[in-house]
Amino acid sequence: MKSYENLFIDGAWVAPVQRGTFESIDPSTEEVIAKVAAATAEDVDLAVRAARKAFDEGPWPRMTGAERAAVLRKIGAGIRDRIQELAKIEVRDNGKPLPEALWDLGDAAGCFEFYANLAEKLDENAETQVALSDDRFSSVARREPVGVAGAIIPWNFPMLMASWKVAPALAAGCTMVLKPSELTSLTVLELADIAVAAKLPAGVLNIVTGLGKDAGAPLSEHPDIDKLAFTGSVPTGSRIMQAAARDIKNVSLELGGKSPFIVFDDSDIDAAVEWIMFGIFWNQGEVCSATSRVLVQRGIYDRLLERLKEQTKKISIGNGLEDGVLLGPIVSKGQFEKVQEAVERGKTEGARLVTGGGRPAHLNKGFFMEPVVFVDVPEESWVWNEEIFGPVVCIRPFDDEGEAVRSANNSRFGLAAAVMSNDIPRCERVARALRAGIVWINCSQPTFTEAPWGGYKQSGIGRELGEWGLNNYLETKQITRYESAKPWGWYIK
Ligand code: NAD
């Protein structure tokens, strides 16, 4: 593999000031696949200065939306041109199955194309007339880029999470410093080359790889950052918010979840089983919106569990580069151990383990585990309430709609939720009663760039994607004009 030992600052590849590196490990083989540049506060400062200069003096915020859109479309095309190669890098870095990586990268390219369209529209809709109650004045509300954005992202969808932040920030006219997760830096570094080929001006996008405490913390604390956009865990989100509070930075947070899935007993069992599986086993369950708490109505509880067990045992586990694999390894040794500990904890808390938890017999290397189904999970247990972030589903029975909604809403999180029934009015009613930012009816997980994404309660602040994602990177200015050349008449009559 090529070298990833440099940072991307001010349009150039530069070695970190302290020349540090850390290792990136393939979770399928446990082999080191790359040495990656380890940024420290000095590098972050250089990157922020470059972004600041590009914002204050450079062409990017001053270009028309259509000009920025042309660059964004080239970035989207650049991802598509290299999609096979990038997907393979992402599989080696993260572990996910290749078809899922291809899917993510297609979505990442689509995200740049979507925000290119919105950048173009800004040429027409950046300013709107505001009707005032006093006709001696006129006023417009104008949307302008918020400035220099600092973006910090997790490891579960490396390029997609980068695109969810980079595409709208650039569309808005911001400049930025992006820090990927230390577990999955490689495709995000490739994005720098794609941006250079698309002729993105120097300093507009800077990428600093490194550890959270060494590179993420100085980025979140940097006084020259105007906006912080973070996706990751609740504890880190809280730290980011505290850093933002110090100098009142604009902040948006996409955090964790323990999302419920309510299945009523008039549902088709196979459809329910498939969406339950997709909701928690897709991407190894390392999905912020994973529907990891499932409430099944008692009438179909036993039949559904039987079918779920049978299908879960059939999931093919292995290296994501192999044909037919549907579940790859957990991303890292540390995360693997956390998930294993959670499974042990569930057992001691009285959850009944129906299947999974062990190492697949045919795999003796890599952070692989069989997907877990826990049933009859006590409502007050840790595994029912806390995010495990792995292929572990917790299931409970319920009797009526009121009980299901109450139990679903009984959480400090509120990212996503799902409901399944043949009774569509019931689904619509339950969807409106659920306290979550994303609710799926008769499915779980499909995600569209056009629709808002984000959480209630401790799952976050603000929304990404769609128009909402662009607004994250825009400030609103009012420009109010006094229409008369004569004195106002307060002091001078
Ligand atoms: P994490 O919070 O450990 O790390 C996220 C990022 O923050 C990484 O880049 C990390 O290096 C950085 N970081 C760590 N400490 C920091 C600090 N003190 N200051 C600044 N940055 C710091 O989360 P993770 O383990 O990478 O990702 C898993 C979490 O992300 C889960 O909780 C999951 O639910 C959440 N997530 C949420 C969404 C969403 O859209 N809501 C999407 C994906 C993941």
Boltz pocket constraint, residues with backbone or C-beta under 6 A from the ligand:
constraints:
  - pocket:
      binder: B
      contacts: [[A, 152], [A, 153], [A, 154], [A, 155], [A, 156], [A, 179], [A, 180], [A, 181], [A, 182], [A, 210], [A, 211], [A, 212], [A, 213], [A, 215], [A, 216], [A, 217], [A, 218], [A, 220], [A, 231], [A, 232], [A, 233], [A, 234], [A, 236], [A, 237], [A, 239], [A, 240], [A, 254], [A, 255], [A, 256], [A, 257], [A, 287], [A, 288], [A, 289], [A, 387], [A, 389], [A, 415], [A, 454], [A, 455], [A, 459], [A, 460]]
      max_distance: 6.0
